[in-house]
Amino acid sequence: MWKFPRTRYADCNGSEASEETEIAVNIGGVKYILYGDVLNRYPETRLAELVNRATDSTREDLSALCDDFDDLKREFYFDRDPAAFKCILELYYYQRKIQIKRGICPIHFKREMDFWGIDVKHLDGLCKSNLDETETKLVQIAEKVKVLLNAQKEDVTVTRGQRFQASLRNLIGKPKSSLAARVIGIVSVTFILLFTVTMCVSTMPELRVQDAEGNLVEHPIFDSIEKTCISWFTVKYILRFVASSKKLCFMSSFMNIIDFLTIMPFYLMLILDTAKLEHEQGHVQWAARVLRVTRIALRVMRIARVFKLAHHSSGLRTIAIALKSSIKELSQLFVSTSVVIFLFSALEYTIEESHPESMFTSIPQSFWWAASSMSTVGYGDMYPRTILGKCSAVVSVVCGILAITLALQRIIKAFGETYKNQLELDTIAKREIEFTKLRTKYEAQGCQEAGHI
């Protein structure tokens, strides 16, 4: 039994009646003797209400405040956590912020605080931060579970068309569902890698050929490989669109937008080639220029096809989420680096401008020198010629290393924590789904056994 010292924690402003009031509460088998004047320090809580209604309330009123009570012993019983209750009592007797003891789940402690009517503002700052992080993680787990459950709901078939869509989704989007789906997944990754390698190799001058006008163009073999890959990507995109039960969500998905943007340039370039021939026959020079610029832009968009690998790699998706969550740290790195670059670019230009052979003709031009020097790349295309300028360059290199290194520590830490949390979220969400399935299965079996009885 826990009985706090009476004289030490009494409220000097408490009335004589409140000083004489005491109640016994039994929390999960642990008995506490509590005093009315101490509990009334926080009158909105359950304990204060209990001590005020303990003498003149009916049994029904008291039953709403506790699980059970003994009239003779004046003892109230609560089926609650005694360890958490002991932490909560610190608020009443010590009048300080509540601290969650090690080994107590923050979410469980929050429920205990809600039961006793204690506001979260009375929680210690660090404990409040841990509670917020835990609640955020639970929300993320719930979202993961929701996504997995929605994916499973899509597999529920009723009509023949829905069964066909479900089979097609499993065949194209779930490599682990069958051997054929695994083969299709491997083929898709192979085409993506083949296209990426082909795009890189085709730019080598040694492998280019001359056209009828004597211009170097890509080898026809590379063009055939690209057409084959694009044909596969197009067929797979159309099949995934047909298999989707929610066409609008499919079109608005980020990865599906990437797929569309990687396929579209090929067909637009075919259209532009045809239009270019027509315009050349009509001798429309401005239209030819527009088509040439558009063709270059579409070729740049071909680089985005490497992102199709994210469809087949959960690691790449996790890295993308980790980068997204580290935007704040990356922004700090960009800002700090930009400030140092500007500072030393202006300083170096001011020092070197008086030299007759100075390479620093303006501050904006000096940005390139500062960026390459501070990152320790040092191309050597620009360098100071005066002694003072060289000393300033050494200081800029050291400051650049410090600015980048200090910011990178925070980025690496944030990235590592986010990556680890995402992997944990995936694991926990899958376990929750499996647990839900098992619980539903056992509940169904129990209902069947009860029906037989």
N, C-alpha and C positions, 0 to 999 in steps of 0.2 A: 504494500500500500504506500502511495506517495502522498505526503502531507507537507505542503510548503510552509515555511515559518510564518507565523501570523504577524508578529510585531514588525518584521523587517519590510514586508511588502504592503502593509495596510495603507489605504488612501487617507491622507490627513484631512481631506475635505469630505470624507464619507460620513454619513449620518450614523447615529448610534444603532438604529435598527439594521442598517446594512452591514455594520461591523459584526453584529451578532448572528447574521444569517450565514449558514454554511451548508453545502450539499456534498453528497458523496456520489461520484460518478464512476462507473465501471466500464472501462474502454477495452474491449477485447480481452477481459480477464485481469486487467491491471486497474486497481482501485486508486482514485485520487480524492483528496479532501480539498474542496475549493471554497473560497469565501466570496460573499456577495459583493462587498465593496470593490474587490479586485476585478470581478467579472463585469461589474457595471461601468468600468472604464470604457468599454466598447458596447454600448447598450443595444446596438443593432444586431449583435451576434446571437447565435442560438443559446450559448451558455448564459448570457445575461438574461435572455427571455425565460430560460428555464429557472434560474434562481429567483426571478421576480414572480413567477407563477407557481412556484413549488408549494406554497402554503395555502393558497385560496383557490386553486383550480380543480376541476373535476378530473376524473380518470381519463375521459375522452380527450380533454385538452392536453393533458400531459402525454398521452399516447402519440399525439402528433409531433411531439418534440423529441421523444426517445423511443427506443425499441421495446423497452420494458422497465418497470420500476417496482420496488418493494416499499410498501407503506410503512411497515414496522421499522425497517432499517433506514428509511429515507435515502435509499440508494437507487440511482438511475443507471440503466444498462444500455450500452451502445455497442453495436456490432461494427466497430470501426477499427482502424489501424492504430495501436497504441504508440508506435514509434513516431508516426506523423503527428499524433495528438500532443505528444511531449514537446515537439518542436513548436506547435501552435501556442502552447501555454507560455512560451517565452514572451509572446506579445503582451500577454496580460500582466505577468509578474515582473518582467524586466523592462517592459515598454521599449523594446528595440525591434528592429527589422527581423522578420522571421528568416531563418536560414535552414535550408533543406539539408539534412544530414546525409552523409554518404551512404549509398545503398538504397535510397528511396527514389522511386521513379518520379520525375517531375510532374508527369501527367496525373499519376495517382495522387500525388500531394496536392495538385490543383483541385482534384475532386474532393479531397478531404477539406480543403479550405472552403470550397463552395458549400459543403454540407454544414460546416460550423458557422457559415455566414461571414467569413473573413475575406475582405477585399484584397485583390492582388497587389494593390499599392503598398500593403504592409510587408511585401516580400522583399528580401535583400536584392540589391541591384544585380549582382552576379547570378544569383539564383533565378531572377526574373529573366535574364538573358538566356540562361540555359533552358528555361521553360519555353521561351519564345522559339528557340532553335528546335526544340523537340516538337512543338506544335507545328512548326513549318514542315518538319520532316514527315510528320504524320499526314499532313495535308498532301504532300508530294506522294506518299505511299498510296493514299486514297485515290489520287489522280491516276497513278500507275495501274492500280487495281481496276479502276473504272475503264481505262483504255483496254486492258486485257479482257475484261468482261464484255465490253462492247464488241471486241473482235470475236469472242465466242458466241455472242448473240447473233452475229452475222452468219455464223455457221448453222444456225437453227433453220431448218428447211421445212417448208409446208407444201409448196407447189413444185411442179417439175422444173420450172424456170429457176426457182430459188435453189433447188438441189444442184442444178447445172452451174449456177453462179458460185455456190460454195465449193464445188469440186474444182472449178477453174481457179478460184482464189487460192485454194490449197496447192494446186499444181504450180502456180506461178509465184505466189508470195510466201509460201511456207516450205522451205527446202527440207525440213525435218519431217514433213507429213508423209512422204513416200519416196521410193527410189526414183521414180520419174521426176518428181519435184526437185530432188537433189541433183539429178543430171541436168535439168534445165537451169538450176542455179549455177552450176559449174560452167555451163555453156555461156551463160550471161556474163559471168566474171571474165571468162576467156575472151569474149568479144570486146568487152570494155578495155581490157589490157592490150589486146591486139590493136584496137583503134588508137589507143594512146601511144603505143610504140610506133605505129605507122605514121601518125601525125608528126612525131618527132623526127623520125628517120627521113621522111619525105622532104624535109627542109635542107638536107645535106646536098651541097652543090654537086658532089661526085655522082649522086644517084638521080640527078635530073636529066631530062632529055630536051632537045630542041624541037619546037613546033615548026609549022610550015613557014612562019615568018622569021624564024631564027631566034625566037625568045626561049629562055629556059623555063620549062614547066615541069610539073610533077610527073613522075613515071606513071604510065597507064595502069601498072599493077597496083600501085597505091590507091589509085582512083577506084579500081575494082574492089579492093579490100574495104575502102570506105563505104561504097555502095552496099556491100554485103552486110557490114556492121549496122549501117543505118536501117537497112531493111529489117534486120532482127530487132533493133530497138523499136522500130515503128510497129511491127507486129505485136511485140510484147506490150507496148503501151496501149494499143487498141484492145488487146485481150484483157488487160488489167482494168481498162475503162468499162468494158462489157461486164466483167465479173463484179465490179463495184455495185453495191446496193444503194449507195448514196452518191449519185453522180456529181452533185454540187460540191460536196465535201472533198471528193476526189480531185476535182479541178482546182480547188482552192488550197490543196495541200502544198506545202513548201517543196517537198521532194518531187512531187508530180509536176510542179511548175518548172523545176530544174530539168526534168526529163523532157518536157515539152520544148523548153528553150534550147536543149541540146539537139533535138531532132529538127526543129523548124529551120535553122540556117541552111541545111542541105537542100531542102526543097525550095527555099527562097532563092538560093544561088542558082538552081536550075532555071527558075523563072526569070531571074535577072540576066542569065546568059542568053536566054531566048530574046528578052527585051533588048539586050545590048546589040544583038545582031540586027534587029529591026531598026534600032536608032542609028546604027552605023550606016545602014543602007539609006536612011533619010538624012545623014550628015548632021545630026543634032548633037553638037559637041557638049553642051551643058548637061544634057541628059546622060551622056556617057560618063561625065565626071561624077555626077550624083550616083550613078550605078557603081562606079569604081569605089567610091568611099563607102557605100553601103556594103559592097562585097567584102571590103577589108574589115568592117565592123562585124559582119557575120562570121568571118573567119576567126576573129578574136573570140566570139561566143563558142566556138568549137572547143575551146579549152575547158569550158564548164562541164564537158562530158565526163571528166574524171570524177566529178562528184557523184556520178551514178554508182560508184563503189559503195557509197553509204547505204544503199539499199541492201547490200549483202554483208555489211560489217557493223555489228553493234558497237565495236570499239570506236569507229569513226564517228558514229552518232553521239557517243558519250563524250568524245573530244570536242565536238561542236557545242554541246551543252556546257561543257566546262569553260570553253572560250567565251561563250555568251555570258556566263555568270561572272567572269573575270574582267568584264568591260571596265569596271571602275579602276582596277589596278592597271590595266593597259592604258587607260586614259591618263592616269597619273604618270606613267612612264613617258608617254608622248609629250605631256605638258612640261615635265622636268627636263627632258632632253631638248625640247624646242627652246626653252629659256636659255639653257647653257649654250646651245648652238648660236642663238642670236647674240648672246653676250660676247662670245669669243670671236664671232665673225666681225662684229663691229670693232672690237679691240684690235684684231689683226689688221683690218683694213686701215684703221687710224695710224697704226705703227708703220705699215708698209707703204702707204700711199706716196710718201715723199721719196722713196727709192726710185731711181730712174728705170730700173728693170723690174719693177714690181709686177707681180702676177695678180694682185688683188685690185681690180679696177673698180669694184663697187661692193657694197655690203651684201646685196642679194647674191652676187657671184661668189662671195666668200662662204655662203651657206654650205655649198658643196664641199669645200675644203674642211670646214668645221665638222660636218657630219662624217666624212670619211676618216678624219683624224681621230675624233672622239670615239668612234667605234673600232679604232686600232686597225682599220683596213689599210688606210694610207696609200692611195693609188700613186702618189708622187707627181701627178699632173700639175698640181699647185703646191708651192712650198715657199716659206718665208726666206728672205735674203739678208735681213738685218739680224744682228745679235739679239736685240730686244724682241724681235719678232719670233726668233727661234725659242727664246725662253718662254714667251707667251704660248707658243705651240706646245711645249712640254707641259705647262700647267693645264692647258685645255685638254690634253690627252688624259692626264691624271683625273681631272674633274669629270671628264666624260665617262671614264671607267667607273668612278664612284657613283655617278648619277644613274648609270645603267644597272650596276650591280645591286645597289640598294633597292631600286625599284623591282628588279627581277626576283629578289628574295620574296617579296610579298606576292608577286605574280605566281611564282612556283608553288608557294604555300597554298594560295587560294585555288590554284589549278589542281594540285594534288588532293586537297580536301573535297573539292567538287567531284573530281573523277572517282574518288573512293565512295563518296555518298551516292553517286549515280549507280555504281555497281551494287552497293548495298540495297538501294531502293529496288533495283530489278530483282535481286534475290528475294527480298522480303515480300515484294508484290506477288511473285510466283508462289512462294510458300503460302501466302494468304489465300490465293486462288485454290491451291491444293487442299488446304485446310477446310475451306468452304465446301469443296466438293465432297470431302470425306464426311464432314458433319451432315451435309444434306443426304448422303448415302445412308449413314447410320440412322438418321431420323426417319427416313423412308422405311428402312428395315424394321425399326421399332414400331412404326405405325402398322406395318403388315403383321408383325407378331401379335400386337394388341388386337388386331382385327380377327386373327385366328382364335385368340383366347375368347 
